[in-house]
């Protein structure tokens, strides 16, 4: 597993982890990605609701709905055979819940969302960047 510190401030750090796995006795491989944002003063994981106001989250949702994001990884989009980020995020009702602390990471100037569940031929997962 590899990791990258994608954002660092005096009281906050955001990390992106990426790797590959082998399943079913070696017959299937796949890749994964998850994020982690930590409050360094409290020593706790942060979710979106601790980082952004409800108004900011509403704006982020609207940007995703309006496809105002950059695809960083994965076969996402409006073309034939592709899935939009909104379709995938909308299928996961828990995405905006208090419990989701691993589905995003911060970079300077943007918020990256990790979208799980893509088929292998689409990259296993996707990452989109919403510029704030």
N, C-alpha and C positions, 0 to 999 in steps of 0.2 A: 504494500500500500504506500502510495506517495501522498504528501500533503504540501500545501502552499499557504502561507500566511497572506491573505488577500487584502487585509485591512488591519492597521494597528494604530491605536491612539493611546493616550495616557491611561484611560480607564476601560478600554474595549479592544478586543482582538477578534478577528474573524478568520476562520480556517476552512479551506476546501480540501477534502480527502477524496482520492480516486484510487481505484484498483481493479483487479480482476479476480474472479473466483472460478473454481472448478466444482461442478456438481454431478450427481448421478454416477459416482465411481469413475469420474474422468471423462464421461461421454459428452458433457455439456460445459461450455465455458461462457462466461459473461463478464460484463464490466459494471461497476457501480460508482456512485459519487454521493457524498453527503457533506453538508456544511455544519459548522458549529460556530456560534458567536457567543463570546464569554464576557461577562461583566467582571473585570479584573479586581474591582474593589470588593464586590460581594462574593466572588468565586462561584458565580452561578451562570447557567446557560440562559440565553435570552431568546424569547420568541418575538415574532413581529409586533405583537401588541405591546410589548415593553419598549420597543424601539421607535414605533411610529404611532401617531394619533389615529383615531378612527377616520378622521377626514383624510389624512395622508394614505391610509390603507384603501379607502374608497377610491382615491385618485389612482393608486397603483392598480387596483382591480379594473378600473375604466381603461387605463393604458393597455392592459393585457387584452381586454375585450376589443379595443380598437386596433389591436396588433401593432402598438407602438412599442416594440421591443426588438432587440437584436438577438438572433439565434446564435449562441456561442458554440453549442454542440448538439448533435442529434438531427434527425430528419424531420424537422418541424416546418410547417408553413401551410399555405393554401393550395398548393399544387396537387396534381393527381396522385393519390396514394399516400398523401401526407396528412398529418393531424395537426390542428392548431393547438397552441398552448392553452387557449381558453377551453377547448373541448377536454383536454387532459386534466387541467386543474379543476374544471367544473365537475368532473367525474369523481373527484376526491373531496368529499364534503368536509373532511377533517383538515384540509389544507390550511385554513385560516384559524384553526383552533389554538387554544392556549398551549396544547401539548406538542405542537409541531415546532421543534427546535433544530431539526436536522435538514429541513427542506430548502434552506437558503444560505447564502453567504454574501457578505458586503465587499464591494470593491470601491475604490475612489470613484465617485461620481455615479455609482449605480448599485442596484440590488439585483443579485442573481438568484433565480429560482431553479431548483433542481426538480425535474419532472420525471418521476419513475414510471416504469411499466411500458416503455416502448418496446416493440418487438426487436429481436436481435438485429435484423437487417436494417433497422432504423437507429441503431446505436445503443440499445438497452435503456438508455435514459437520455434526457435532453436538458440543456441549460439555456435559459433565456436571461437577458440583461435588460432591466428597466432603468433608464437613465432618469435620475431624480433632479 
